[in-house]
Every structure is written in C-alpha cells, then in structure tokens.
Amino acid sequence: MKTLVLPCLAGTLAVSAIAAPAEAGRRDQDAAFEAVRSGRSQPLPMLERRVLPQIRGDYLGRPEYDAGSNMYRMKFMRNGSVIWIDVDGRTGQILRRSGE
C-alpha cells in the first residue's frame, strides 16, 4: 500500500503545480480584457505596435499583465540576454527597462 501512496502523492503535486500557473494566467487575461473593455487599457496588439519598433531584439510574446498597476511586462531576447520592458497599459509609454 505504501508503494502506491508516494506515486499518487507525486502525481497530485505535479498536477497542482501545473494548474496553479494556468489559473493565474487566466486571471491575468480576464483582468486585461476587463481593463480594455472599460477603457482603462489599450488592446495588447495596439501596445505591441507602439513598443516593438522601439526595442532591438526578438519579442518573445505573451507579456505578463499587472491589473493593480495596469502595466504589461514584455520580454525580449537580445544577444543571448533577456530584456524586460514595462509598458503603461493606458498610454503605451515605456515605463522601465531592465536587463540591458
């Protein structure tokens, strides 16, 4: 019986570890959608059209959204380094760069 408990426990933990980030991503997406719908934020494609031409490097897509600050964190790769760009969701203005 003990031999079944450990594999089952490991499987349960693995499923939980996968489900938690997926749920967090879904909440971020819902918050971003609501911000656009209410006029507090621009749609992501519009923000990307504004920001991408200003940044050298490869855009890695799927930015993180922080509903509290209405900010997107975009990720780029340049010369083997990851560059993070924080963008105001309302104005599209670049607020912060890190990793450069």
Jmol script that loads the backbone (N, CA, C; Angstrom):
load data "model"
ATOM      1  N   MET A   1       0.808  -1.191   0.000  1.00  0.00           N
ATOM      2  CA  MET A   1       0.000   0.000   0.000  1.00  0.00           C
ATOM      3  C   MET A   1       0.857   1.263   0.000  1.00  0.00           C
ATOM      4  N   LYS A   2       1.966   1.234   0.776  1.00  0.00           N
ATOM      5  CA  LYS A   2       2.848   2.396   0.827  1.00  0.00           C
ATOM      6  C   LYS A   2       3.462   2.687  -0.537  1.00  0.00           C
ATOM      7  N   THR A   3       3.656   1.650  -1.325  1.00  0.00           N
ATOM      8  CA  THR A   3       4.269   1.861  -2.638  1.00  0.00           C
ATOM      9  C   THR A   3       3.346   2.627  -3.568  1.00  0.00           C
ATOM     10  N   LEU A   4       2.052   2.619  -3.338  1.00  0.00           N
ATOM     11  CA  LEU A   4       1.111   3.376  -4.161  1.00  0.00           C
ATOM     12  C   LEU A   4       0.944   4.810  -3.676  1.00  0.00           C
ATOM     13  N   VAL A   5       1.143   5.050  -2.405  1.00  0.00           N
ATOM     14  CA  VAL A   5       0.922   6.375  -1.835  1.00  0.00           C
ATOM     15  C   VAL A   5       1.893   7.398  -2.409  1.00  0.00           C
ATOM     16  N   LEU A   6       3.164   7.081  -2.455  1.00  0.00           N
ATOM     17  CA  LEU A   6       4.158   8.047  -2.942  1.00  0.00           C
ATOM     18  C   LEU A   6       3.945   8.419  -4.405  1.00  0.00           C
ATOM     19  N   PRO A   7       3.732   7.478  -5.324  1.00  0.00           N
ATOM     20  CA  PRO A   7       3.472   7.880  -6.711  1.00  0.00           C
ATOM     21  C   PRO A   7       2.193   8.706  -6.850  1.00  0.00           C
ATOM     22  N   CYS A   8       1.164   8.359  -6.102  1.00  0.00           N
ATOM     23  CA  CYS A   8      -0.083   9.123  -6.163  1.00  0.00           C
ATOM     24  C   CYS A   8       0.121  10.541  -5.632  1.00  0.00           C
ATOM     25  N   LEU A   9       0.857  10.659  -4.541  1.00  0.00           N
ATOM     26  CA  LEU A   9       1.150  11.969  -3.969  1.00  0.00           C
ATOM     27  C   LEU A   9       1.976  12.805  -4.942  1.00  0.00           C
ATOM     28  N   ALA A  10       2.970  12.196  -5.553  1.00  0.00           N
ATOM     29  CA  ALA A  10       3.802  12.905  -6.528  1.00  0.00           C
ATOM     30  C   ALA A  10       2.966  13.362  -7.716  1.00  0.00           C
ATOM     31  N   GLY A  11       2.068  12.529  -8.178  1.00  0.00           N
ATOM     32  CA  GLY A  11       1.193  12.898  -9.291  1.00  0.00           C
ATOM     33  C   GLY A  11       0.275  14.048  -8.940  1.00  0.00           C
ATOM     34  N   THR A  12      -0.280  14.016  -7.739  1.00  0.00           N
ATOM     35  CA  THR A  12      -1.157  15.094  -7.284  1.00  0.00           C
ATOM     36  C   THR A  12      -0.400  16.412  -7.202  1.00  0.00           C
ATOM     37  N   LEU A  13       0.797  16.389  -6.665  1.00  0.00           N
ATOM     38  CA  LEU A  13       1.609  17.609  -6.575  1.00  0.00           C
ATOM     39  C   LEU A  13       1.968  18.135  -7.956  1.00  0.00           C
ATOM     40  N   ALA A  14       2.271  17.247  -8.883  1.00  0.00           N
ATOM     41  CA  ALA A  14       2.626  17.671 -10.239  1.00  0.00           C
ATOM     42  C   ALA A  14       1.448  18.353 -10.919  1.00  0.00           C
ATOM     43  N   VAL A  15       0.256  17.792 -10.787  1.00  0.00           N
ATOM     44  CA  VAL A  15      -0.936  18.394 -11.386  1.00  0.00           C
ATOM     45  C   VAL A  15      -1.210  19.751 -10.751  1.00  0.00           C
ATOM     46  N   SER A  16      -1.055  19.871  -9.446  1.00  0.00           N
ATOM     47  CA  SER A  16      -1.265  21.146  -8.761  1.00  0.00           C
ATOM     48  C   SER A  16      -0.273  22.196  -9.237  1.00  0.00           C
ATOM     49  N   ALA A  17       0.962  21.803  -9.438  1.00  0.00           N
ATOM     50  CA  ALA A  17       1.996  22.742  -9.886  1.00  0.00           C
ATOM     51  C   ALA A  17       1.703  23.251 -11.287  1.00  0.00           C
ATOM     52  N   ILE A  18       1.109  22.433 -12.116  1.00  0.00           N
ATOM     53  CA  ILE A  18       0.770  22.844 -13.482  1.00  0.00           C
ATOM     54  C   ILE A  18      -0.488  23.699 -13.486  1.00  0.00           C
ATOM     55  N   ALA A  19      -1.476  23.354 -12.693  1.00  0.00           N
ATOM     56  CA  ALA A  19      -2.756  24.052 -12.694  1.00  0.00           C
ATOM     57  C   ALA A  19      -2.655  25.456 -12.115  1.00  0.00           C
ATOM     58  N   ALA A  20      -1.822  25.679 -11.110  1.00  0.00           N
ATOM     59  CA  ALA A  20      -1.730  26.990 -10.466  1.00  0.00           C
ATOM     60  C   ALA A  20      -1.280  28.080 -11.429  1.00  0.00           C
ATOM     61  N   PRO A  21      -0.189  27.915 -12.197  1.00  0.00           N
ATOM     62  CA  PRO A  21       0.187  28.961 -13.144  1.00  0.00           C
ATOM     63  C   PRO A  21      -0.856  29.168 -14.239  1.00  0.00           C
ATOM     64  N   ALA A  22      -1.509  28.101 -14.673  1.00  0.00           N
ATOM     65  CA  ALA A  22      -2.542  28.238 -15.701  1.00  0.00           C
ATOM     66  C   ALA A  22      -3.693  29.085 -15.184  1.00  0.00           C
ATOM     67  N   GLU A  23      -4.089  28.865 -13.944  1.00  0.00           N
ATOM     68  CA  GLU A  23      -5.172  29.639 -13.343  1.00  0.00           C
ATOM     69  C   GLU A  23      -4.757  31.099 -13.170  1.00  0.00           C
ATOM     70  N   ALA A  24      -3.528  31.341 -12.746  1.00  0.00           N
ATOM     71  CA  ALA A  24      -3.040  32.718 -12.594  1.00  0.00           C
ATOM     72  C   ALA A  24      -3.020  33.422 -13.944  1.00  0.00           C
ATOM     73  N   GLY A  25      -2.586  32.725 -14.986  1.00  0.00           N
ATOM     74  CA  GLY A  25      -2.571  33.306 -16.330  1.00  0.00           C
ATOM     75  C   GLY A  25      -3.968  33.646 -16.810  1.00  0.00           C
ATOM     76  N   ARG A  26      -4.927  32.803 -16.491  1.00  0.00           N
ATOM     77  CA  ARG A  26      -6.315  33.049 -16.872  1.00  0.00           C
ATOM     78  C   ARG A  26      -6.845  34.288 -16.157  1.00  0.00           C
ATOM     79  N   ARG A  27      -6.507  34.448 -14.883  1.00  0.00           N
ATOM     80  CA  ARG A  27      -6.947  35.640 -14.140  1.00  0.00           C
ATOM     81  C   ARG A  27      -6.331  36.901 -14.735  1.00  0.00           C
ATOM     82  N   ASP A  28      -5.041  36.846 -15.095  1.00  0.00           N
ATOM     83  CA  ASP A  28      -4.386  37.993 -15.730  1.00  0.00           C
ATOM     84  C   ASP A  28      -5.085  38.348 -17.036  1.00  0.00           C
ATOM     85  N   GLN A  29      -5.403  37.332 -17.821  1.00  0.00           N
ATOM     86  CA  GLN A  29      -6.053  37.557 -19.107  1.00  0.00           C
ATOM     87  C   GLN A  29      -7.443  38.170 -18.905  1.00  0.00           C
ATOM     88  N   ASP A  30      -8.188  37.679 -17.927  1.00  0.00           N
ATOM     89  CA  ASP A  30      -9.509  38.236 -17.635  1.00  0.00           C
ATOM     90  C   ASP A  30      -9.400  39.688 -17.185  1.00  0.00           C
ATOM     91  N   ALA A  31      -8.412  39.991 -16.344  1.00  0.00           N
ATOM     92  CA  ALA A  31      -8.219  41.363 -15.866  1.00  0.00           C
ATOM     93  C   ALA A  31      -7.838  42.288 -17.016  1.00  0.00           C
ATOM     94  N   ALA A  32      -6.978  41.824 -17.911  1.00  0.00           N
ATOM     95  CA  ALA A  32      -6.579  42.632 -19.066  1.00  0.00           C
ATOM     96  C   ALA A  32      -7.776  42.883 -19.975  1.00  0.00           C
ATOM     97  N   PHE A  33      -8.578  41.859 -20.216  1.00  0.00           N
ATOM     98  CA  PHE A  33      -9.771  42.012 -21.054  1.00  0.00           C
ATOM     99  C   PHE A  33     -10.718  43.043 -20.453  1.00  0.00           C
ATOM    100  N   GLU A  34     -10.940  42.969 -19.149  1.00  0.00           N
ATOM    101  CA  GLU A  34     -11.830  43.910 -18.476  1.00  0.00           C
ATOM    102  C   GLU A  34     -11.277  45.333 -18.547  1.00  0.00           C
ATOM    103  N   ALA A  35      -9.964  45.493 -18.410  1.00  0.00           N
ATOM    104  CA  ALA A  35      -9.354  46.825 -18.494  1.00  0.00           C
ATOM    105  C   ALA A  35      -9.547  47.425 -19.884  1.00  0.00           C
ATOM    106  N   VAL A  36      -9.412  46.616 -20.923  1.00  0.00           N
ATOM    107  CA  VAL A  36      -9.631  47.104 -22.296  1.00  0.00           C
ATOM    108  C   VAL A  36     -11.103  47.441 -22.485  1.00  0.00           C
ATOM    109  N   ARG A  37     -11.983  46.551 -22.034  1.00  0.00           N
ATOM    110  CA  ARG A  37     -13.424  46.754 -22.206  1.00  0.00           C
ATOM    111  C   ARG A  37     -13.904  48.035 -21.524  1.00  0.00           C
ATOM    112  N   SER A  38     -13.328  48.346 -20.370  1.00  0.00           N
ATOM    113  CA  SER A  38     -13.752  49.531 -19.619  1.00  0.00           C
ATOM    114  C   SER A  38     -13.018  50.803 -20.045  1.00  0.00           C
ATOM    115  N   GLY A  39     -12.053  50.672 -20.955  1.00  0.00           N
ATOM    116  CA  GLY A  39     -11.332  51.845 -21.440  1.00  0.00           C
ATOM    117  C   GLY A  39     -10.115  52.228 -20.613  1.00  0.00           C
ATOM    118  N   ARG A  40      -9.755  51.417 -19.620  1.00  0.00           N
ATOM    119  CA  ARG A  40      -8.583  51.729 -18.788  1.00  0.00           C
ATOM    120  C   ARG A  40      -7.278  51.331 -19.459  1.00  0.00           C
ATOM    121  N   SER A  41      -7.356  50.488 -20.477  1.00  0.00           N
ATOM    122  CA  SER A  41      -6.144  50.000 -21.134  1.00  0.00           C
ATOM    123  C   SER A  41      -6.385  49.876 -22.632  1.00  0.00           C
ATOM    124  N   GLN A  42      -5.302  49.991 -23.388  1.00  0.00           N
ATOM    125  CA  GLN A  42      -5.364  49.766 -24.827  1.00  0.00           C
ATOM    126  C   GLN A  42      -5.262  48.263 -25.092  1.00  0.00           C
ATOM    127  N   PRO A  43      -5.805  47.808 -26.215  1.00  0.00           N
ATOM    128  CA  PRO A  43      -5.637  46.393 -26.569  1.00  0.00           C
ATOM    129  C   PRO A  43      -4.156  46.056 -26.758  1.00  0.00           C
ATOM    130  N   LEU A  44      -3.778  44.848 -26.391  1.00  0.00           N
ATOM    131  CA  LEU A  44      -2.383  44.426 -26.480  1.00  0.00           C
ATOM    132  C   LEU A  44      -1.793  44.603 -27.882  1.00  0.00           C
ATOM    133  N   PRO A  45      -2.489  44.229 -28.962  1.00  0.00           N
ATOM    134  CA  PRO A  45      -1.885  44.430 -30.289  1.00  0.00           C
ATOM    135  C   PRO A  45      -1.534  45.898 -30.570  1.00  0.00           C
ATOM    136  N   MET A  46      -2.339  46.818 -30.059  1.00  0.00           N
ATOM    137  CA  MET A  46      -2.053  48.243 -30.242  1.00  0.00           C
ATOM    138  C   MET A  46      -0.792  48.639 -29.463  1.00  0.00           C
ATOM    139  N   LEU A  47      -0.664  48.134 -28.236  1.00  0.00           N
ATOM    140  CA  LEU A  47       0.531  48.418 -27.438  1.00  0.00           C
ATOM    141  C   LEU A  47       1.770  47.820 -28.098  1.00  0.00           C
ATOM    142  N   GLU A  48       1.639  46.601 -28.613  1.00  0.00           N
ATOM    143  CA  GLU A  48       2.775  45.956 -29.282  1.00  0.00           C
ATOM    144  C   GLU A  48       3.203  46.750 -30.513  1.00  0.00           C
ATOM    145  N   ARG A  49       2.240  47.250 -31.300  1.00  0.00           N
ATOM    146  CA  ARG A  49       2.596  48.050 -32.488  1.00  0.00           C
ATOM    147  C   ARG A  49       3.357  49.315 -32.101  1.00  0.00           C
ATOM    148  N   ARG A  50       3.066  49.843 -30.932  1.00  0.00           N
ATOM    149  CA  ARG A  50       3.744  51.058 -30.480  1.00  0.00           C
ATOM    150  C   ARG A  50       5.141  50.759 -29.929  1.00  0.00           C
ATOM    151  N   VAL A  51       5.277  49.677 -29.174  1.00  0.00           N
ATOM    152  CA  VAL A  51       6.521  49.395 -28.453  1.00  0.00           C
ATOM    153  C   VAL A  51       7.546  48.640 -29.299  1.00  0.00           C
ATOM    154  N   LEU A  52       7.121  47.626 -30.036  1.00  0.00           N
ATOM    155  CA  LEU A  52       8.068  46.748 -30.734  1.00  0.00           C
ATOM    156  C   LEU A  52       9.057  47.485 -31.636  1.00  0.00           C
ATOM    157  N   PRO A  53       8.645  48.507 -32.395  1.00  0.00           N
ATOM    158  CA  PRO A  53       9.635  49.200 -33.234  1.00  0.00           C
ATOM    159  C   PRO A  53      10.720  49.934 -32.439  1.00  0.00           C
ATOM    160  N   GLN A  54      10.469  50.195 -31.161  1.00  0.00           N
ATOM    161  CA  GLN A  54      11.428  50.933 -30.341  1.00  0.00           C
ATOM    162  C   GLN A  54      12.488  50.047 -29.688  1.00  0.00           C
ATOM    163  N   ILE A  55      12.277  48.727 -29.703  1.00  0.00           N
ATOM    164  CA  ILE A  55      13.151  47.817 -28.962  1.00  0.00           C
ATOM    165  C   ILE A  55      13.900  46.913 -29.927  1.00  0.00           C
ATOM    166  N   ARG A  56      15.227  46.907 -29.807  1.00  0.00           N
ATOM    167  CA  ARG A  56      16.034  45.968 -30.596  1.00  0.00           C
ATOM    168  C   ARG A  56      15.970  44.602 -29.931  1.00  0.00           C
ATOM    169  N   GLY A  57      15.877  43.570 -30.722  1.00  0.00           N
ATOM    170  CA  GLY A  57      15.844  42.211 -30.181  1.00  0.00           C
ATOM    171  C   GLY A  57      14.599  41.478 -30.631  1.00  0.00           C
ATOM    172  N   ASP A  58      14.522  40.226 -30.246  1.00  0.00           N
ATOM    173  CA  ASP A  58      13.396  39.371 -30.616  1.00  0.00           C
ATOM    174  C   ASP A  58      12.342  39.407 -29.520  1.00  0.00           C
ATOM    175  N   TYR A  59      11.116  39.746 -29.907  1.00  0.00           N
ATOM    176  CA  TYR A  59       9.996  39.773 -28.967  1.00  0.00           C
ATOM    177  C   TYR A  59       9.573  38.336 -28.681  1.00  0.00           C
ATOM    178  N   LEU A  60       9.493  37.977 -27.410  1.00  0.00           N
ATOM    179  CA  LEU A  60       9.163  36.609 -27.031  1.00  0.00           C
ATOM    180  C   LEU A  60       7.669  36.402 -26.794  1.00  0.00           C
ATOM    181  N   GLY A  61       6.865  37.470 -26.893  1.00  0.00           N
ATOM    182  CA  GLY A  61       5.414  37.351 -26.813  1.00  0.00           C
ATOM    183  C   GLY A  61       4.894  37.032 -25.427  1.00  0.00           C
ATOM    184  N   ARG A  62       3.586  36.874 -25.331  1.00  0.00           N
ATOM    185  CA  ARG A  62       2.890  36.529 -24.089  1.00  0.00           C
ATOM    186  C   ARG A  62       3.324  37.381 -22.895  1.00  0.00           C
ATOM    187  N   PRO A  63       3.095  38.691 -22.961  1.00  0.00           N
ATOM    188  CA  PRO A  63       3.507  39.535 -21.836  1.00  0.00           C
ATOM    189  C   PRO A  63       2.674  39.248 -20.590  1.00  0.00           C
ATOM    190  N   GLU A  64       3.241  39.572 -19.456  1.00  0.00           N
ATOM    191  CA  GLU A  64       2.526  39.479 -18.179  1.00  0.00           C
ATOM    192  C   GLU A  64       1.739  40.773 -18.001  1.00  0.00           C
ATOM    193  N   TYR A  65       0.580  40.693 -17.367  1.00  0.00           N
ATOM    194  CA  TYR A  65      -0.235  41.870 -17.105  1.00  0.00           C
ATOM    195  C   TYR A  65      -0.442  42.006 -15.606  1.00  0.00           C
ATOM    196  N   ASP A  66      -0.218  43.213 -15.084  1.00  0.00           N
ATOM    197  CA  ASP A  66      -0.452  43.509 -13.671  1.00  0.00           C
ATOM    198  C   ASP A  66      -1.657  44.440 -13.582  1.00  0.00           C
ATOM    199  N   ALA A  67      -2.782  43.908 -13.131  1.00  0.00           N
ATOM    200  CA  ALA A  67      -4.016  44.690 -13.068  1.00  0.00           C
ATOM    201  C   ALA A  67      -3.907  45.845 -12.078  1.00  0.00           C
ATOM    202  N   GLY A  68      -3.152  45.668 -11.003  1.00  0.00           N
ATOM    203  CA  GLY A  68      -3.022  46.713  -9.994  1.00  0.00           C
ATOM    204  C   GLY A  68      -2.384  47.981 -10.528  1.00  0.00           C
ATOM    205  N   SER A  69      -1.385  47.819 -11.381  1.00  0.00           N
ATOM    206  CA  SER A  69      -0.689  48.980 -11.939  1.00  0.00           C
ATOM    207  C   SER A  69      -1.066  49.230 -13.394  1.00  0.00           C
ATOM    208  N   ASN A  70      -1.927  48.371 -13.972  1.00  0.00           N
ATOM    209  CA  ASN A  70      -2.312  48.466 -15.382  1.00  0.00           C
ATOM    210  C   ASN A  70      -1.064  48.513 -16.259  1.00  0.00           C
ATOM    211  N   MET A  71      -0.160  47.578 -16.013  1.00  0.00           N
ATOM    212  CA  MET A  71       1.131  47.561 -16.696  1.00  0.00           C
ATOM    213  C   MET A  71       1.371  46.185 -17.321  1.00  0.00           C
ATOM    214  N   TYR A  72       1.922  46.213 -18.520  1.00  0.00           N
ATOM    215  CA  TYR A  72       2.346  44.988 -19.191  1.00  0.00           C
ATOM    216  C   TYR A  72       3.857  44.866 -19.075  1.00  0.00           C
ATOM    217  N   ARG A  73       4.341  43.654 -18.872  1.00  0.00           N
ATOM    218  CA  ARG A  73       5.779  43.380 -18.872  1.00  0.00           C
ATOM    219  C   ARG A  73       6.060  42.521 -20.097  1.00  0.00           C
ATOM    220  N   MET A  74       6.756  43.132 -21.069  1.00  0.00           N
ATOM    221  CA  MET A  74       7.096  42.448 -22.313  1.00  0.00           C
ATOM    222  C   MET A  74       8.518  41.916 -22.222  1.00  0.00           C
ATOM    223  N   LYS A  75       8.755  40.782 -22.863  1.00  0.00           N
ATOM    224  CA  LYS A  75      10.054  40.117 -22.771  1.00  0.00           C
ATOM    225  C   LYS A  75      10.670  40.009 -24.164  1.00  0.00           C
ATOM    226  N   PHE A  76      11.947  40.400 -24.243  1.00  0.00           N
ATOM    227  CA  PHE A  76      12.707  40.356 -25.491  1.00  0.00           C
ATOM    228  C   PHE A  76      14.009  39.598 -25.262  1.00  0.00           C
ATOM    229  N   MET A  77      14.577  39.084 -26.334  1.00  0.00           N
ATOM    230  CA  MET A  77      15.887  38.427 -26.277  1.00  0.00           C
ATOM    231  C   MET A  77      16.812  39.192 -27.214  1.00  0.00           C
ATOM    232  N   ARG A  78      17.957  39.615 -26.660  1.00  0.00           N
ATOM    233  CA  ARG A  78      18.946  40.327 -27.470  1.00  0.00           C
ATOM    234  C   ARG A  78      20.333  39.821 -27.092  1.00  0.00           C
ATOM    235  N   ASN A  79      21.059  39.312 -28.072  1.00  0.00           N
ATOM    236  CA  ASN A  79      22.425  38.815 -27.854  1.00  0.00           C
ATOM    237  C   ASN A  79      22.509  37.837 -26.681  1.00  0.00           C
ATOM    238  N   GLY A  80      21.526  36.963 -26.564  1.00  0.00           N
ATOM    239  CA  GLY A  80      21.541  35.957 -25.508  1.00  0.00           C
ATOM    240  C   GLY A  80      21.080  36.440 -24.147  1.00  0.00           C
ATOM    241  N   SER A  81      20.668  37.700 -24.045  1.00  0.00           N
ATOM    242  CA  SER A  81      20.190  38.247 -22.767  1.00  0.00           C
ATOM    243  C   SER A  81      18.700  38.552 -22.852  1.00  0.00           C
ATOM    244  N   VAL A  82      18.004  38.343 -21.744  1.00  0.00           N
ATOM    245  CA  VAL A  82      16.583  38.665 -21.674  1.00  0.00           C
ATOM    246  C   VAL A  82      16.433  40.122 -21.253  1.00  0.00           C
ATOM    247  N   ILE A  83      15.611  40.852 -21.983  1.00  0.00           N
ATOM    248  CA  ILE A  83      15.328  42.261 -21.707  1.00  0.00           C
ATOM    249  C   ILE A  83      13.853  42.360 -21.326  1.00  0.00           C
ATOM    250  N   TRP A  84      13.560  43.002 -20.207  1.00  0.00           N
ATOM    251  CA  TRP A  84      12.187  43.199 -19.754  1.00  0.00           C
ATOM    252  C   TRP A  84      11.805  44.657 -19.982  1.00  0.00           C
ATOM    253  N   ILE A  85      10.644  44.876 -20.587  1.00  0.00           N
ATOM    254  CA  ILE A  85      10.149  46.218 -20.846  1.00  0.00           C
ATOM    255  C   ILE A  85       8.781  46.347 -20.184  1.00  0.00           C
ATOM    256  N   ASP A  86       8.635  47.312 -19.273  1.00  0.00           N
ATOM    257  CA  ASP A  86       7.352  47.567 -18.617  1.00  0.00           C
ATOM    258  C   ASP A  86       6.646  48.693 -19.360  1.00  0.00           C
ATOM    259  N   VAL A  87       5.396  48.442 -19.737  1.00  0.00           N
ATOM    260  CA  VAL A  87       4.641  49.367 -20.576  1.00  0.00           C
ATOM    261  C   VAL A  87       3.337  49.748 -19.881  1.00  0.00           C
ATOM    262  N   ASP A  88       3.046  51.043 -19.849  1.00  0.00           N
ATOM    263  CA  ASP A  88       1.785  51.532 -19.302  1.00  0.00           C
ATOM    264  C   ASP A  88       0.648  51.074 -20.219  1.00  0.00           C
ATOM    265  N   GLY A  89      -0.325  50.358 -19.671  1.00  0.00           N
ATOM    266  CA  GLY A  89      -1.421  49.832 -20.473  1.00  0.00           C
ATOM    267  C   GLY A  89      -2.335  50.904 -21.027  1.00  0.00           C
ATOM    268  N   ARG A  90      -2.412  52.042 -20.366  1.00  0.00           N
ATOM    269  CA  ARG A  90      -3.300  53.117 -20.815  1.00  0.00           C
ATOM    270  C   ARG A  90      -2.669  53.953 -21.917  1.00  0.00           C
ATOM    271  N   THR A  91      -1.399  54.326 -21.743  1.00  0.00           N
ATOM    272  CA  THR A  91      -0.754  55.244 -22.685  1.00  0.00           C
ATOM    273  C   THR A  91       0.152  54.552 -23.694  1.00  0.00           C
ATOM    274  N   GLY A  92       0.616  53.354 -23.373  1.00  0.00           N
ATOM    275  CA  GLY A  92       1.584  52.675 -24.234  1.00  0.00           C
ATOM    276  C   GLY A  92       3.007  53.164 -24.021  1.00  0.00           C
ATOM    277  N   GLN A  93       3.205  54.025 -23.047  1.00  0.00           N
ATOM    278  CA  GLN A  93       4.533  54.567 -22.764  1.00  0.00           C
ATOM    279  C   GLN A  93       5.401  53.514 -22.079  1.00  0.00           C
ATOM    280  N   ILE A  94       6.670  53.450 -22.483  1.00  0.00           N
ATOM    281  CA  ILE A  94       7.623  52.562 -21.826  1.00  0.00           C
ATOM    282  C   ILE A  94       7.984  53.185 -20.481  1.00  0.00           C
ATOM    283  N   LEU A  95       7.747  52.428 -19.412  1.00  0.00           N
ATOM    284  CA  LEU A  95       7.987  52.933 -18.063  1.00  0.00           C
ATOM    285  C   LEU A  95       9.350  52.537 -17.522  1.00  0.00           C
ATOM    286  N   ARG A  96       9.784  51.320 -17.880  1.00  0.00           N
ATOM    287  CA  ARG A  96      11.023  50.813 -17.297  1.00  0.00           C
ATOM    288  C   ARG A  96      11.611  49.754 -18.216  1.00  0.00           C
ATOM    289  N   ARG A  97      12.941  49.709 -18.241  1.00  0.00           N
ATOM    290  CA  ARG A  97      13.678  48.686 -18.981  1.00  0.00           C
ATOM    291  C   ARG A  97      14.635  48.023 -18.007  1.00  0.00           C
ATOM    292  N   SER A  98      14.766  46.711 -18.107  1.00  0.00           N
ATOM    293  CA  SER A  98      15.745  46.028 -17.264  1.00  0.00           C
ATOM    294  C   SER A  98      16.402  44.912 -18.057  1.00  0.00           C
ATOM    295  N   GLY A  99      17.633  44.618 -17.685  1.00  0.00           N
ATOM    296  CA  GLY A  99      18.383  43.568 -18.357  1.00  0.00           C
ATOM    297  C   GLY A  99      19.222  44.046 -19.515  1.00  0.00           C
ATOM    298  N   GLU A 100      19.232  45.346 -19.767  1.00  0.00           N
ATOM    299  CA  GLU A 100      20.016  45.874 -20.891  1.00  0.00           C
ATOM    300  C   GLU A 100      21.449  46.098 -20.473  1.00  0.00           C
TER     301      GLU A 100
END
end "model"
wireframe off; spacefill off
backbone 0.3
color backbone group
